Amino acid sequence: MRVLLTSNASYEPPRGGSTRSNLIWLEALAAAGHAVRVVCAAHDAAGETTRRGVSVLRGP
């Protein structure tokens, strides 16, 4: 399964409870073999990182 989460919150590093809860869920899906990607706002620097199988793309 391919999973995409979009958010106006910054996901890297995680801030707040809902962001942390979503990342735990997304990391579990990635560990189960699913393709997981987050597209979110860049509050500091734009770019792409991968954290525990979850691709995080930050943009303006």
mmCIF file of the N, C-alpha and C atoms, coordinates in Angstrom:
data_MODEL
# 
_entry.id   MODEL 
# 
loop_
_atom_site.group_PDB 
_atom_site.id 
_atom_site.type_symbol 
_atom_site.label_atom_id 
_atom_site.label_alt_id 
_atom_site.label_comp_id 
_atom_site.label_asym_id 
_atom_site.label_entity_id 
_atom_site.label_seq_id 
_atom_site.pdbx_PDB_ins_code 
_atom_site.Cartn_x 
_atom_site.Cartn_y 
_atom_site.Cartn_z 
_atom_site.occupancy 
_atom_site.B_iso_or_equiv 
_atom_site.pdbx_formal_charge 
_atom_site.auth_seq_id 
_atom_site.auth_comp_id 
_atom_site.auth_asym_id 
_atom_site.auth_atom_id 
_atom_site.pdbx_PDB_model_num 
ATOM 1   N N  . MET A 1 1  ? 0.849  -1.163 0.000  1.00 0.00 ? 1  MET A N  1 
ATOM 2   C CA . MET A 1 1  ? 0.000  0.000  0.000  1.00 0.00 ? 1  MET A CA 1 
ATOM 3   C C  . MET A 1 1  ? 0.902  1.236  0.000  1.00 0.00 ? 1  MET A C  1 
ATOM 4   N N  . ARG A 1 2  ? 0.467  2.294  -0.667 1.00 0.00 ? 2  ARG A N  1 
ATOM 5   C CA . ARG A 1 2  ? 1.184  3.564  -0.645 1.00 0.00 ? 2  ARG A CA 1 
ATOM 6   C C  . ARG A 1 2  ? 0.389  4.543  0.211  1.00 0.00 ? 2  ARG A C  1 
ATOM 7   N N  . VAL A 1 3  ? 1.069  5.173  1.161  1.00 0.00 ? 3  VAL A N  1 
ATOM 8   C CA . VAL A 1 3  ? 0.421  6.076  2.108  1.00 0.00 ? 3  VAL A CA 1 
ATOM 9   C C  . VAL A 1 3  ? 1.037  7.459  1.963  1.00 0.00 ? 3  VAL A C  1 
ATOM 10  N N  . LEU A 1 4  ? 0.200  8.487  1.851  1.00 0.00 ? 4  LEU A N  1 
ATOM 11  C CA . LEU A 1 4  ? 0.658  9.868  1.793  1.00 0.00 ? 4  LEU A CA 1 
ATOM 12  C C  . LEU A 1 4  ? -0.087 10.662 2.846  1.00 0.00 ? 4  LEU A C  1 
ATOM 13  N N  . LEU A 1 5  ? 0.660  11.351 3.702  1.00 0.00 ? 5  LEU A N  1 
ATOM 14  C CA . LEU A 1 5  ? 0.072  12.237 4.704  1.00 0.00 ? 5  LEU A CA 1 
ATOM 15  C C  . LEU A 1 5  ? 0.518  13.653 4.373  1.00 0.00 ? 5  LEU A C  1 
ATOM 16  N N  . THR A 1 6  ? -0.427 14.580 4.289  1.00 0.00 ? 6  THR A N  1 
ATOM 17  C CA . THR A 1 6  ? -0.082 15.982 4.076  1.00 0.00 ? 6  THR A CA 1 
ATOM 18  C C  . THR A 1 6  ? -0.451 16.763 5.328  1.00 0.00 ? 6  THR A C  1 
ATOM 19  N N  . SER A 1 7  ? 0.366  17.758 5.646  1.00 0.00 ? 7  SER A N  1 
ATOM 20  C CA . SER A 1 7  ? 0.132  18.515 6.867  1.00 0.00 ? 7  SER A CA 1 
ATOM 21  C C  . SER A 1 7  ? 0.789  19.878 6.778  1.00 0.00 ? 7  SER A C  1 
ATOM 22  N N  . ASN A 1 8  ? 0.231  20.845 7.496  1.00 0.00 ? 8  ASN A N  1 
ATOM 23  C CA . ASN A 1 8  ? 0.880  22.143 7.594  1.00 0.00 ? 8  ASN A CA 1 
ATOM 24  C C  . ASN A 1 8  ? 1.802  22.203 8.812  1.00 0.00 ? 8  ASN A C  1 
ATOM 25  N N  . ALA A 1 9  ? 1.866  21.119 9.566  1.00 0.00 ? 9  ALA A N  1 
ATOM 26  C CA . ALA A 1 9  ? 2.779  21.026 10.713 1.00 0.00 ? 9  ALA A CA 1 
ATOM 27  C C  . ALA A 1 9  ? 4.128  20.495 10.248 1.00 0.00 ? 9  ALA A C  1 
ATOM 28  N N  . SER A 1 10 ? 5.172  20.879 10.950 1.00 0.00 ? 10 SER A N  1 
ATOM 29  C CA . SER A 1 10 ? 6.510  20.369 10.647 1.00 0.00 ? 10 SER A CA 1 
ATOM 30  C C  . SER A 1 10 ? 6.639  18.954 11.206 1.00 0.00 ? 10 SER A C  1 
ATOM 31  N N  . TYR A 1 11 ? 7.132  18.020 10.421 1.00 0.00 ? 11 TYR A N  1 
ATOM 32  C CA . TYR A 1 11 ? 7.250  16.637 10.871 1.00 0.00 ? 11 TYR A CA 1 
ATOM 33  C C  . TYR A 1 11 ? 8.669  16.217 11.189 1.00 0.00 ? 11 TYR A C  1 
ATOM 34  N N  . GLU A 1 12 ? 9.617  17.056 10.945 1.00 0.00 ? 12 GLU A N  1 
ATOM 35  C CA . GLU A 1 12 ? 11.009 16.681 11.211 1.00 0.00 ? 12 GLU A CA 1 
ATOM 36  C C  . GLU A 1 12 ? 11.752 17.888 11.739 1.00 0.00 ? 12 GLU A C  1 
ATOM 37  N N  . PRO A 1 13 ? 11.972 17.998 13.033 1.00 0.00 ? 13 PRO A N  1 
ATOM 38  C CA . PRO A 1 13 ? 11.648 17.028 14.078 1.00 0.00 ? 13 PRO A CA 1 
ATOM 39  C C  . PRO A 1 13 ? 10.170 17.115 14.464 1.00 0.00 ? 13 PRO A C  1 
ATOM 40  N N  . PRO A 1 14 ? 9.627  16.032 15.027 1.00 0.00 ? 14 PRO A N  1 
ATOM 41  C CA . PRO A 1 14 ? 8.220  16.047 15.427 1.00 0.00 ? 14 PRO A CA 1 
ATOM 42  C C  . PRO A 1 14 ? 7.984  17.023 16.578 1.00 0.00 ? 14 PRO A C  1 
ATOM 43  N N  . ARG A 1 15 ? 6.891  17.765 16.478 1.00 0.00 ? 15 ARG A N  1 
ATOM 44  C CA . ARG A 1 15 ? 6.519  18.710 17.534 1.00 0.00 ? 15 ARG A CA 1 
ATOM 45  C C  . ARG A 1 15 ? 5.064  18.464 17.887 1.00 0.00 ? 15 ARG A C  1 
ATOM 46  N N  . GLY A 1 16 ? 4.780  18.262 19.134 1.00 0.00 ? 16 GLY A N  1 
ATOM 47  C CA . GLY A 1 16 ? 3.409  18.084 19.572 1.00 0.00 ? 16 GLY A CA 1 
ATOM 48  C C  . GLY A 1 16 ? 2.947  16.636 19.536 1.00 0.00 ? 16 GLY A C  1 
ATOM 49  N N  . GLY A 1 17 ? 1.864  16.376 20.253 1.00 0.00 ? 17 GLY A N  1 
ATOM 50  C CA . GLY A 1 17 ? 1.358  15.017 20.407 1.00 0.00 ? 17 GLY A CA 1 
ATOM 51  C C  . GLY A 1 17 ? 0.790  14.399 19.147 1.00 0.00 ? 17 GLY A C  1 
ATOM 52  N N  . SER A 1 18 ? 0.034  15.183 18.370 1.00 0.00 ? 18 SER A N  1 
ATOM 53  C CA . SER A 1 18 ? -0.571 14.601 17.167 1.00 0.00 ? 18 SER A CA 1 
ATOM 54  C C  . SER A 1 18 ? 0.488  14.245 16.133 1.00 0.00 ? 18 SER A C  1 
ATOM 55  N N  . THR A 1 19 ? 1.525  15.063 16.017 1.00 0.00 ? 19 THR A N  1 
ATOM 56  C CA . THR A 1 19 ? 2.610  14.769 15.083 1.00 0.00 ? 19 THR A CA 1 
ATOM 57  C C  . THR A 1 19 ? 3.341  13.503 15.498 1.00 0.00 ? 19 THR A C  1 
ATOM 58  N N  . ARG A 1 20 ? 3.627  13.367 16.780 1.00 0.00 ? 20 ARG A N  1 
ATOM 59  C CA . ARG A 1 20 ? 4.308  12.160 17.279 1.00 0.00 ? 20 ARG A CA 1 
ATOM 60  C C  . ARG A 1 20 ? 3.441  10.918 17.074 1.00 0.00 ? 20 ARG A C  1 
ATOM 61  N N  . SER A 1 21 ? 2.147  11.035 17.340 1.00 0.00 ? 21 SER A N  1 
ATOM 62  C CA . SER A 1 21 ? 1.236  9.896  17.154 1.00 0.00 ? 21 SER A CA 1 
ATOM 63  C C  . SER A 1 21 ? 1.180  9.473  15.694 1.00 0.00 ? 21 SER A C  1 
ATOM 64  N N  . ASN A 1 22 ? 1.090  10.448 14.799 1.00 0.00 ? 22 ASN A N  1 
ATOM 65  C CA . ASN A 1 22 ? 1.077  10.126 13.368 1.00 0.00 ? 22 ASN A CA 1 
ATOM 66  C C  . ASN A 1 22 ? 2.372  9.455  12.943 1.00 0.00 ? 22 ASN A C  1 
ATOM 67  N N  . LEU A 1 23 ? 3.515  9.939  13.427 1.00 0.00 ? 23 LEU A N  1 
ATOM 68  C CA . LEU A 1 23 ? 4.790  9.336  13.048 1.00 0.00 ? 23 LEU A CA 1 
ATOM 69  C C  . LEU A 1 23 ? 4.916  7.903  13.548 1.00 0.00 ? 23 LEU A C  1 
ATOM 70  N N  . ILE A 1 24 ? 4.430  7.617  14.740 1.00 0.00 ? 24 ILE A N  1 
ATOM 71  C CA . ILE A 1 24 ? 4.457  6.244  15.261 1.00 0.00 ? 24 ILE A CA 1 
ATOM 72  C C  . ILE A 1 24 ? 3.646  5.335  14.336 1.00 0.00 ? 24 ILE A C  1 
ATOM 73  N N  . TRP A 1 25 ? 2.469  5.790  13.957 1.00 0.00 ? 25 TRP A N  1 
ATOM 74  C CA . TRP A 1 25 ? 1.595  5.032  13.049 1.00 0.00 ? 25 TRP A CA 1 
ATOM 75  C C  . TRP A 1 25 ? 2.256  4.854  11.684 1.00 0.00 ? 25 TRP A C  1 
ATOM 76  N N  . LEU A 1 26 ? 2.828  5.937  11.132 1.00 0.00 ? 26 LEU A N  1 
ATOM 77  C CA . LEU A 1 26 ? 3.472  5.869  9.819  1.00 0.00 ? 26 LEU A CA 1 
ATOM 78  C C  . LEU A 1 26 ? 4.709  4.978  9.843  1.00 0.00 ? 26 LEU A C  1 
ATOM 79  N N  . GLU A 1 27 ? 5.509  5.048  10.910 1.00 0.00 ? 27 GLU A N  1 
ATOM 80  C CA . GLU A 1 27 ? 6.697  4.193  11.030 1.00 0.00 ? 27 GLU A CA 1 
ATOM 81  C C  . GLU A 1 27 ? 6.303  2.724  11.104 1.00 0.00 ? 27 GLU A C  1 
ATOM 82  N N  . ALA A 1 28 ? 5.198  2.424  11.777 1.00 0.00 ? 28 ALA A N  1 
ATOM 83  C CA . ALA A 1 28 ? 4.723  1.040  11.849 1.00 0.00 ? 28 ALA A CA 1 
ATOM 84  C C  . ALA A 1 28 ? 4.291  0.546  10.466 1.00 0.00 ? 28 ALA A C  1 
ATOM 85  N N  . LEU A 1 29 ? 3.626  1.394  9.698  1.00 0.00 ? 29 LEU A N  1 
ATOM 86  C CA . LEU A 1 29 ? 3.240  1.019  8.336  1.00 0.00 ? 29 LEU A CA 1 
ATOM 87  C C  . LEU A 1 29 ? 4.471  0.791  7.466  1.00 0.00 ? 29 LEU A C  1 
ATOM 88  N N  . ALA A 1 30 ? 5.475  1.656  7.591  1.00 0.00 ? 30 ALA A N  1 
ATOM 89  C CA . ALA A 1 30 ? 6.710  1.498  6.818  1.00 0.00 ? 30 ALA A CA 1 
ATOM 90  C C  . ALA A 1 30 ? 7.427  0.212  7.206  1.00 0.00 ? 30 ALA A C  1 
ATOM 91  N N  . ALA A 1 31 ? 7.451  -0.108 8.493  1.00 0.00 ? 31 ALA A N  1 
ATOM 92  C CA . ALA A 1 31 ? 8.102  -1.333 8.962  1.00 0.00 ? 31 ALA A CA 1 
ATOM 93  C C  . ALA A 1 31 ? 7.392  -2.576 8.432  1.00 0.00 ? 31 ALA A C  1 
ATOM 94  N N  . ALA A 1 32 ? 6.091  -2.445 8.156  1.00 0.00 ? 32 ALA A N  1 
ATOM 95  C CA . ALA A 1 32 ? 5.317  -3.566 7.609  1.00 0.00 ? 32 ALA A CA 1 
ATOM 96  C C  . ALA A 1 32 ? 5.472  -3.680 6.093  1.00 0.00 ? 32 ALA A C  1 
ATOM 97  N N  . GLY A 1 33 ? 6.283  -2.793 5.498  1.00 0.00 ? 33 GLY A N  1 
ATOM 98  C CA . GLY A 1 33 ? 6.567  -2.897 4.075  1.00 0.00 ? 33 GLY A CA 1 
ATOM 99  C C  . GLY A 1 33 ? 5.814  -1.936 3.172  1.00 0.00 ? 33 GLY A C  1 
ATOM 100 N N  . HIS A 1 34 ? 5.046  -1.033 3.745  1.00 0.00 ? 34 HIS A N  1 
ATOM 101 C CA . HIS A 1 34 ? 4.297  -0.071 2.941  1.00 0.00 ? 34 HIS A CA 1 
ATOM 102 C C  . HIS A 1 34 ? 5.180  1.117  2.574  1.00 0.00 ? 34 HIS A C  1 
ATOM 103 N N  . ALA A 1 35 ? 4.891  1.759  1.449  1.00 0.00 ? 35 ALA A N  1 
ATOM 104 C CA . ALA A 1 35 ? 5.606  2.970  1.026  1.00 0.00 ? 35 ALA A CA 1 
ATOM 105 C C  . ALA A 1 35 ? 4.914  4.164  1.675  1.00 0.00 ? 35 ALA A C  1 
ATOM 106 N N  . VAL A 1 36 ? 5.637  4.878  2.542  1.00 0.00 ? 36 VAL A N  1 
ATOM 107 C CA . VAL A 1 36 ? 5.038  5.948  3.338  1.00 0.00 ? 36 VAL A CA 1 
ATOM 108 C C  . VAL A 1 36 ? 5.758  7.261  3.065  1.00 0.00 ? 36 VAL A C  1 
ATOM 109 N N  . ARG A 1 37 ? 4.974  8.309  2.804  1.00 0.00 ? 37 ARG A N  1 
ATOM 110 C CA . ARG A 1 37 ? 5.552  9.626  2.537  1.00 0.00 ? 37 ARG A CA 1 
ATOM 111 C C  . ARG A 1 37 ? 4.726  10.694 3.241  1.00 0.00 ? 37 ARG A C  1 
ATOM 112 N N  . VAL A 1 38 ? 5.426  11.688 3.788  1.00 0.00 ? 38 VAL A N  1 
ATOM 113 C CA . VAL A 1 38 ? 4.797  12.850 4.416  1.00 0.00 ? 38 VAL A CA 1 
ATOM 114 C C  . VAL A 1 38 ? 5.206  14.078 3.619  1.00 0.00 ? 38 VAL A C  1 
ATOM 115 N N  . VAL A 1 39 ? 4.239  14.917 3.271  1.00 0.00 ? 39 VAL A N  1 
ATOM 116 C CA . VAL A 1 39 ? 4.510  16.213 2.656  1.00 0.00 ? 39 VAL A CA 1 
ATOM 117 C C  . VAL A 1 39 ? 4.016  17.259 3.648  1.00 0.00 ? 39 VAL A C  1 
ATOM 118 N N  . CYS A 1 40 ? 4.932  18.124 4.087  1.00 0.00 ? 40 CYS A N  1 
ATOM 119 C CA . CYS A 1 40 ? 4.578  19.072 5.140  1.00 0.00 ? 40 CYS A CA 1 
ATOM 120 C C  . CYS A 1 40 ? 5.250  20.422 4.910  1.00 0.00 ? 40 CYS A C  1 
ATOM 121 N N  . ALA A 1 41 ? 4.863  21.381 5.735  1.00 0.00 ? 41 ALA A N  1 
ATOM 122 C CA . ALA A 1 41 ? 5.435  22.721 5.671  1.00 0.00 ? 41 ALA A CA 1 
ATOM 123 C C  . ALA A 1 41 ? 6.861  22.700 6.198  1.00 0.00 ? 41 ALA A C  1 
ATOM 124 N N  . ALA A 1 42 ? 7.681  23.571 5.624  1.00 0.00 ? 42 ALA A N  1 
ATOM 125 C CA . ALA A 1 42 ? 9.062  23.724 6.097  1.00 0.00 ? 42 ALA A CA 1 
ATOM 126 C C  . ALA A 1 42 ? 9.125  24.991 6.931  1.00 0.00 ? 42 ALA A C  1 
ATOM 127 N N  . HIS A 1 43 ? 9.196  24.826 8.246  1.00 0.00 ? 43 HIS A N  1 
ATOM 128 C CA . HIS A 1 43 ? 9.283  25.989 9.123  1.00 0.00 ? 43 HIS A CA 1 
ATOM 129 C C  . HIS A 1 43 ? 10.729 26.431 9.295  1.00 0.00 ? 43 HIS A C  1 
ATOM 130 N N  . ASP A 1 44 ? 11.668 25.607 8.865  1.00 0.00 ? 44 ASP A N  1 
ATOM 131 C CA . ASP A 1 44 ? 13.085 25.969 8.957  1.00 0.00 ? 44 ASP A CA 1 
ATOM 132 C C  . ASP A 1 44 ? 13.744 25.851 7.584  1.00 0.00 ? 44 ASP A C  1 
ATOM 133 N N  . ALA A 1 45 ? 14.020 24.661 7.131  1.00 0.00 ? 45 ALA A N  1 
ATOM 134 C CA . ALA A 1 45 ? 14.684 24.472 5.838  1.00 0.00 ? 45 ALA A CA 1 
ATOM 135 C C  . ALA A 1 45 ? 13.927 23.440 5.009  1.00 0.00 ? 45 ALA A C  1 
ATOM 136 N N  . ALA A 1 46 ? 13.719 23.750 3.743  1.00 0.00 ? 46 ALA A N  1 
ATOM 137 C CA . ALA A 1 46 ? 13.059 22.808 2.844  1.00 0.00 ? 46 ALA A CA 1 
ATOM 138 C C  . ALA A 1 46 ? 14.016 21.672 2.502  1.00 0.00 ? 46 ALA A C  1 
ATOM 139 N N  . GLY A 1 47 ? 13.458 20.545 2.133  1.00 0.00 ? 47 GLY A N  1 
ATOM 140 C CA . GLY A 1 47 ? 14.282 19.405 1.747  1.00 0.00 ? 47 GLY A CA 1 
ATOM 141 C C  . GLY A 1 47 ? 13.563 18.100 1.998  1.00 0.00 ? 47 GLY A C  1 
ATOM 142 N N  . GLU A 1 48 ? 14.277 17.007 1.793  1.00 0.00 ? 48 GLU A N  1 
ATOM 143 C CA . GLU A 1 48 ? 13.696 15.681 1.982  1.00 0.00 ? 48 GLU A CA 1 
ATOM 144 C C  . GLU A 1 48 ? 14.616 14.843 2.850  1.00 0.00 ? 48 GLU A C  1 
ATOM 145 N N  . THR A 1 49 ? 14.028 14.160 3.825  1.00 0.00 ? 49 THR A N  1 
ATOM 146 C CA . THR A 1 49 ? 14.767 13.247 4.691  1.00 0.00 ? 49 THR A CA 1 
ATOM 147 C C  . THR A 1 49 ? 13.985 11.945 4.789  1.00 0.00 ? 49 THR A C  1 
ATOM 148 N N  . THR A 1 50 ? 14.630 10.920 5.273  1.00 0.00 ? 50 THR A N  1 
ATOM 149 C CA . THR A 1 50 ? 13.963 9.649  5.546  1.00 0.00 ? 50 THR A CA 1 
ATOM 150 C C  . THR A 1 50 ? 14.239 9.280  6.988  1.00 0.00 ? 50 THR A C  1 
ATOM 151 N N  . ARG A 1 51 ? 13.184 8.945  7.696  1.00 0.00 ? 51 ARG A N  1 
ATOM 152 C CA . ARG A 1 51 ? 13.285 8.595  9.108  1.00 0.00 ? 51 ARG A CA 1 
ATOM 153 C C  . ARG A 1 51 ? 12.539 7.287  9.325  1.00 0.00 ? 51 ARG A C  1 
ATOM 154 N N  . ARG A 1 52 ? 13.269 6.245  9.650  1.00 0.00 ? 52 ARG A N  1 
ATOM 155 C CA . ARG A 1 52 ? 12.685 4.926  9.928  1.00 0.00 ? 52 ARG A CA 1 
ATOM 156 C C  . ARG A 1 52 ? 11.727 4.481  8.828  1.00 0.00 ? 52 ARG A C  1 
ATOM 157 N N  . GLY A 1 53 ? 12.138 4.687  7.583  1.00 0.00 ? 53 GLY A N  1 
ATOM 158 C CA . GLY A 1 53 ? 11.349 4.241  6.447  1.00 0.00 ? 53 GLY A CA 1 
ATOM 159 C C  . GLY A 1 53 ? 10.296 5.213  5.961  1.00 0.00 ? 53 GLY A C  1 
ATOM 160 N N  . VAL A 1 54 ? 10.138 6.347  6.655  1.00 0.00 ? 54 VAL A N  1 
ATOM 161 C CA . VAL A 1 54 ? 9.145  7.349  6.272  1.00 0.00 ? 54 VAL A CA 1 
ATOM 162 C C  . VAL A 1 54 ? 9.861  8.496  5.565  1.00 0.00 ? 54 VAL A C  1 
ATOM 163 N N  . SER A 1 55 ? 9.494  8.744  4.319  1.00 0.00 ? 55 SER A N  1 
ATOM 164 C CA . SER A 1 55 ? 10.064 9.849  3.552  1.00 0.00 ? 55 SER A CA 1 
ATOM 165 C C  . SER A 1 55 ? 9.321  11.129 3.922  1.00 0.00 ? 55 SER A C  1 
ATOM 166 N N  . VAL A 1 56 ? 10.066 12.152 4.367  1.00 0.00 ? 56 VAL A N  1 
ATOM 167 C CA . VAL A 1 56 ? 9.470  13.428 4.766  1.00 0.00 ? 56 VAL A CA 1 
ATOM 168 C C  . VAL A 1 56 ? 9.952  14.505 3.805  1.00 0.00 ? 56 VAL A C  1 
ATOM 169 N N  . LEU A 1 57 ? 9.029  15.082 3.047  1.00 0.00 ? 57 LEU A N  1 
ATOM 170 C CA . LEU A 1 57 ? 9.337  16.145 2.098  1.00 0.00 ? 57 LEU A CA 1 
ATOM 171 C C  . LEU A 1 57 ? 8.791  17.451 2.658  1.00 0.00 ? 57 LEU A C  1 
ATOM 172 N N  . ARG A 1 58 ? 9.691  18.398 2.919  1.00 0.00 ? 58 ARG A N  1 
ATOM 173 C CA . ARG A 1 58 ? 9.303  19.695 3.471  1.00 0.00 ? 58 ARG A CA 1 
ATOM 174 C C  . ARG A 1 58 ? 9.407  20.752 2.378  1.00 0.00 ? 58 ARG A C  1 
ATOM 175 N N  . GLY A 1 59 ? 8.371  21.558 2.250  1.00 0.00 ? 59 GLY A N  1 
ATOM 176 C CA . GLY A 1 59 ? 8.366  22.603 1.232  1.00 0.00 ? 59 GLY A CA 1 
ATOM 177 C C  . GLY A 1 59 ? 7.733  23.876 1.756  1.00 0.00 ? 59 GLY A C  1 
ATOM 178 N N  . PRO A 1 60 ? 7.820  24.936 0.965  1.00 0.00 ? 60 PRO A N  1 
ATOM 179 C CA . PRO A 1 60 ? 7.268  26.227 1.405  1.00 0.00 ? 60 PRO A CA 1 
ATOM 180 C C  . PRO A 1 60 ? 5.749  26.234 1.438  1.00 0.00 ? 60 PRO A C  1 
# 
